[in-house]
Structure formats: structure tokens, C-alpha cells
Amino acid sequence: MSWGTELWDQFDNLEKHTQWGIDILEKYIKFVKERTEIELSYAKQLRNLAKKYQPKKNSKEEEEYRYTACKAFLSTLNEMNDYAGQHEVISENMTSNITVELARYVQELKQERKSYFHDGRKAQQHIEICWKQLESSKRRFERDCKEADRAQQYFEKMDADINVTKADVEKARQQAQVRHQMAEDSKADYSSILQKFNHEQHEYYHTHIPNIFQKIQEMEERRIVRIGDSMKTYAEVDRQVIPIIGKCLDEIVKAAESIDQKNDSQLVIEAYKSGFEPPGDIEFEDYTQPMKRTVSDNSLSNSRGEGKPELKFGGKSKGKLWPFIKKNKGATPEDFSNLPPEQRRKKLQQKVDELNKEIQKEMDQRDAITKMKDVYLKNPQMGDPASLDHKLTEVSQNIEKLRLESQKFEAWLAEVEGRLPARSEQARRQSGMFDAQNPATVNNCAQDRESPDGSYTEEQSQEGEGKVLATDFDDEFDEEEPLPAIGTCKALYTFEGQNEGTISVVEGETLYVIEEDKGDGWTRIRRNEDEEGYVPTSYVEVYLDKNAKGAKTYI
């Protein structure tokens, strides 16, 4: 099967077909190029999409990514970036391995095709010239033969005519001979050119054209093979990134499987836990019987202005209907006393950590300045050591200021966490901590804002100004006559009274009730003459004496 033998007379059609083949190749190149543009556009859109949903730095949205579901979503966004990168790889490889290579090949193919058809046209022109020469010699031979025949007929006519002179007959005979000779010469020339043409024609149809057409066939077959190889490369470029894309998808699945709903639920607790105890049952008060209730001066029901002690259980506020408490408006207190206990503890801990970081940063700066000063002392030509004294003093002052600030917040944090040592009434009297002559240190932070029942006020603290803590604890605990017992109680659970005004009890222990729960979740009890304080109402079972002064009547 050869174009040279089968298509020897289809020069023009082969020229059209090979041009069509190059057009197909260029169309395929354009197709791949548009595919690479789509891949780049898709990758860009994927990256923009992932960037759009990335959490903003130093924002509330960034805090949300503590949850495992949000972490998994963040991992998905990161994997989408890698996923987009693989589509960029597809575009790059298709451009370098297909588009660029085929564009170069097309230029070479065009040159090769042009060369072959140039040779074909040259051979075609040569055979056409030979054909024209043959036709010319043939027409000349034919013309000479006709002229010789006419000259012979004229001679014969003259020779037969008796009226014609002998000279005219001789002239006619010579003219006929000349024409016959010219015809013979034309015949010989025509025969020679004919042989030459037949030879050239044989070479043209059996050697030159078959060779040229065979080369064109091979060129066209190479083009077909090349476009097939390019299609394989097209698929292989895609196939090469499939494992990496698969890994991206596997990582997304892995991130999804790492979601822990229990952990997220716990984080919600940590984020929003107030630290308050749920409110206890509201007692029934019978207004059908006249009652008189003895309210001690140091009862928890007194007004906040009398400076009642802040009572907490395990660092938590007493039972209070916290959801119904009106929240503060305006500026946030420095000690975060407007927040529930647990949230306040977290804020204080965060503040302490921030201050410690700032202190460390200032200390590092101080060390750097000190080293530089030592270098200046050893090498005065590098700088004046005295020029660093002002900066060193300033940094030291900043460190001291930050340390005082940190100590203040640590004290508030210790108070919230219940780490302050518990004191008995006698110890408080001896220490004079609540004496009006002594300035407040730590306790002035929350007691100025938080009422004994767990509610909060908007009063601002006056830390660092030597504010005197005005409380009525001295009056409350220095009464000469103890309050009368209004009943007894039995401790249902062991309670470690670690805060001011509380008392420790052991499970099963029986004690005296000297002041019942006012609705704030605390009951005042006495063990002996020197030991009395508050315990959570839910920790004791109260037996009130109906005949006792101030006792309620229960239905």
C-alpha cells in the first residue's frame, strides 16, 4: 500500500489532505491550550474559595476553630489549596509536554510538507516542459511532411506541363527535394524527443512521484502517530496527579473522621460555663399567720452597702437565678467582676498569661541592652555605654510595672479559684484585715462589685489608690451576744469551707442553725461558741424549731 503507486494521479488531493492533517493538529493544540486555561482558572477559583473561608486572624472567628468540626473544615480548606495546586500542575505539564511540543512539531511539519510538494511541482513542471517539446516537434514534423507533399505535387504538376520551361521544372524538383529533407529531419527530431519524453515520463510516474508521495505518506503517518502520542500524554498528565488528589481527598476524609462531638460539647461548656449553682427551691411562706422574724445585723439579706462577705463554694457563686440578673452596661471592670465566676477565671488567667509574655519580652529586651552595654564598655569606639542607661532604666520600670499588674491579676485569680487561705473569725479579728484603718489589698476587687448573693454592680474598683475597704464584718462577727439557734441540721455531704465566712462540715455531723436560707442558697450554722459560718443549703438537712424566734412555718 503506497501512495506513490495507488495515488500517482492525485497530487492536488494529497496536497489538500496533508493541509487538512496540519489543520487537525493545530485544532488539537488549541483544544489543549483552552483546557490548560480552564485548569488555571479552576485552580484560581478554588484558591480564592479556600481563602474566602479562611478564619480572619485575631478575630472571634479564629477562636471558633478550637472545635474539632471547625478544625476539620480548616483542614478541608488547606487540602483544597493542594487540590488546586494539582490542577495547576496539569496545566503546566500539558503546556510544556503537549502545546509547546506540538507547536514546534507543526512548524517542522509545515516545512517538510512544503519541501515535498515543491519537489513534486518541480517534477511536474519538468514533465510538462518535455510534453510541450514533444508536441512542438510533432507539429513541426507534421507541418514539414505536409509542405514536402505539396512540393512534390507541385513538381509533378510542373513536370507534366509542356508549357513550363525546363528551368522551372528543375527548380520545382529541387524545392520538393528540400522539403522532403526537412520532413526527414523533423521526423528524426520528433523521434528523438519522443524517446526522451517517454523516458522522462516513465521516470516521473515510476520513480520521482512515487518517491515524493512515499515521503508525504510517511510524513502524514508520523503526524497521525504524533497526535495519538499527544492524546496519551494528555491522559497521562491527568493520571499523574490522581494519586496526589486522592491523598487530598483522603486527608479531607481523615479530618472529617477526627471530628469529636463530645470534645466540642466540652469546649462549649468551658466557653460558656458561668460557675453559678442552680437556684434552689423557693420556700413557701405562710402569710395567714402573723410572724416575726429576727433578722440579724449580719444576715445575708442586708443591703449591699453594708459590705457583706463574698461567699463562694469551691470558687463558684452561691445559687442565684443568674439568667434573670440584669447584666452590667458600660465599661467592663478591670477585674472582670461583671462576668460569671468561671468566665471571670478564664479572663483573669488569659490576662495573667498576656502580662507574663509581656514581662518576658521586656526582660529579653533588658538582657539585649545589657549585653550591648557590656560590648560598649569593652569597645568604647563602638558606642557610649552611658547612652543606654536611660533605655535600660525605662525597660526596668516597665518590667516592675508589669509585675505589679501581674500580681494584681494573680491575686484576683487566686481569689476566684478559691486559693486564698480560709480564716476563722478569731483569726480575722487578730489580723485586722477588715479594720477600717488598713488599706485593701486583694479583696477590694470583687467585694466592691459583687453582692453576697452573687449579683454584680457597676461600681468601679479603685485599685492602686489605697482605697479603704469599708465593710461591716467587724460589726458582724464582733457581736458580744451570739445569735440564738433556730433549729438543727445534719450534714448530708462533706464541705470544705475554704472561703471567708464559710465553715467546714463532715458528712453526718449535727450542728445548730442560727440563720436559715434567704433564697441565696446558703445557711448559717454554728458548731460551738467560736465556730460558725455558712454552708450550702443543699449540703445539709435542716430541722427548724417551730417555737424558735424567727423560724418559718412550712406546709
Secondary structure, DSSP 8 states (H G I E B T S, - for coil): --HHHHSTT-HHHHHHHHHHHHHHHHHHHHHHHHHHHHHHHHHHHHHHHHHHTS--TTSHHHHGGGSHHHHHHHHHHHHHHHHHHHHHHHHHHHIIIIIHHHHHHHHHHHHHHHHHHHHHHHHHHHHHHHHHHHHHHHHHHHHHHHHHHHHHHHHHHHHH-TTS-HHHHHHHHHHHHHHHHHHHHHHHHHHHHHHHHHHHHHHIIIIIHHHHHHHHHHHHHHHHHHHHHHHHHHHHHHHHHHHHHHHHHHHHHHHHHT--HHHHHHHHHHHH--------------TTS-------TT-TTS-GGG-----EETTEE-S--GGGS----SS--TT-TTS-HHHHHHHHHHHHHHHHHHHHHHHHHHHHHHHHHHHHHH-GGG--GGGGHHHHHHHHHHHHHHHHHHHHHHHHHHHHTT-S----HHHHHHHTTT-TTSB-SSTTTTTTTB-TTS-B------TTTT-B---SHHHHH--SS-----EEEEESS-B---STTB--B-TT-EEEEEE---SSSEEEEEEETTEEEEEEGGGEEEEE-TTSTT-----
